[in-house]
Amino acid sequence: MKIETLKLPNNWKQFNLYNDNGMLVSLIDYGGIILKIDIPDKEGNFKNVIVGYKNYSSYEKNPPYFGALIGRVAGRIQGATFEVDGEVYKLETNEHGNHLHGGSHGFHQVVWKSEIIKREDGIGVKLSHFSKDGEGGYPGNIDVSVLYLLNNDNELILEYTASTDKLTPFAMTNHSYFNLGGNPQDSILPHSLKLESDRFVELDEDLIPTGKISEVANTPFDFRTERLFNNGINEGNEQNQIAGSGYDHYFLFQQTEKEKVVLKDGKSGRILSIQTDQPGMVLYTANNLASNSTFNEPSFSRYSGVCFETQGSPASLHHDGFPDILLHPDETYRQRTVYRFSVDE
């Protein structure tokens, strides 16, 4: 296993992690963005399964949040407000009067401090950041770090740690778009998904949780048995239509030891399996990827990738019955998500 460090424009750093199987994970300190994950198909051909920009400069704005670390809170906060200990906090409104993904100056636009990590069980990069009290409208100073670790089992492990000095919402994730075919011009709709979830959260027209948690049974949201994205999206379910003819919904995981997510591309044979200690995740099938006029690169389009945003739920700030995201001063936030890549022979 080896690590390469490159210096990029704007003084960013790029880290290329290689394991002994030839797998490559490439990331930068700006936004903690994953640029590439090169893995083989069933014929042994390596391709990048991460959707992103061709030019580094495009990541400075990055409206789709390609590959980035998201925080302080991933997802949408209704009305860009929340109440903690009787005090109401007002956040930036950066999407339809709501607050999305930590705001326009969230963790996805931070140059993180970096440290090379070499261990017997893998190699990686530890990224660290100090977020000041009041930053983005959030209370409390936050010390946060994220470890990206690659091992010889073709696993990329993300370990998140954070602490605060005030009670504050905190729920991070990584916003990588996966396309196991290795070509972002090809849709992920023929991919199949198996998901350990029996409940999902309904959305309103602004993609804000209504507070209703529904059973997946007999709906296009039932991935407990492997199914194609195509099949679900084409059923015409109202919730799929609200999300732009796709998925942008929070799924609550069943609390089992099984892998929470298994994504397969039948053509290439590539498989992505995800294990996490988080209570749920947002499944996003890039339904709106082609609708943003700021995109200036034709290498991707609608349904070019799929995101698995493992996290707690910001809906807990306004509704009961959702996984809590409040971080207390006497606690340490810890999250671990493992992406394992393999091939179906």
PECOR-V750675 format. One line per field, one symbol per residue. ss: DSSP state (h for helix, s for strand, l for the rest). psi: psi as a letter, one per 30 degrees, with the letter a starting at -180 (. if undefined). burial: b if it has 16 or more other ideal C-beta (glycine too) atoms within 10 Angstrom, else e. A space follows every 10 residues. Layout:
ss: ???
psi: ???
burial: ???
//
This chain:
ss: lsssssslhh hlssssssll lllsssssls lllsssssss lllllsssls lllllhhhhh llllllllss llsllsshhh ssssllssss llllsllsss llllllhhhl slsssssssl lsssssssss slllhhhlll lsssssssss llllssssss sssslllssl slsslllsll llllllllll lsssslssss ssslllllss ssssslllll llllllsshh hhhllllhhh hhlllllsss ssslllllll ssssllllls ssssssllls ssssllllll llllllllll lllllsssss sllhhhhlll lllllsslll llssssssss sssll
psi: klkkkkkllg glkkkjkkaf ffkkkkllfj ghkjekjkll affgkklkgk kalekefffe ehffhkglkk lekkakjkgh llkkhfkkkk lkjgjhglkk hglfhaffgk jkkkkkkjle gllakkkkkj klkfkgfklk kkkklkkjkk agghkjkkkk klllglkkkk jllkhkkkjf fgjffklgff llkkkikgkl kllafggkkf fkklkfkglf gjgekklkee eeegfgkeee eeghhbkhlk kkkkilflke kjkkjeeffk kkkkklglfa lkjkghfgef fkffkgkgfl akgflkkjik llkfffffkl glkkgkklfg lkkkkkkkjk kakj.
burial: bebeeeeeee ebbbbbbbbe eebbbbbbbb bbbbbbbbbb beeeeebbbb bbbeebebbe ebebbbbbbb bbbbbbbbeb bbebeeeebe bbebbeebbb bbbeebbbbb bbebeeeeee ebbbbbbebe beeebbbbbb bbebbbbbbb beebbbbbbb bbbbeebbbb bbbbbbbbbb bbebebbbbe bbbbbbbebb bbbeeebbbe eebeebeeeb bbbeeeebbe ebbeeeeebb ebbbbbbbbb bbbeeeeebb bbbbbeebbb bbbbbbebbb bbbbbbbbbe eeeebeeeeb ebbbbbbbbb bbbbbbbbbe ebbebbbeee eebebebbbb bbeee
//
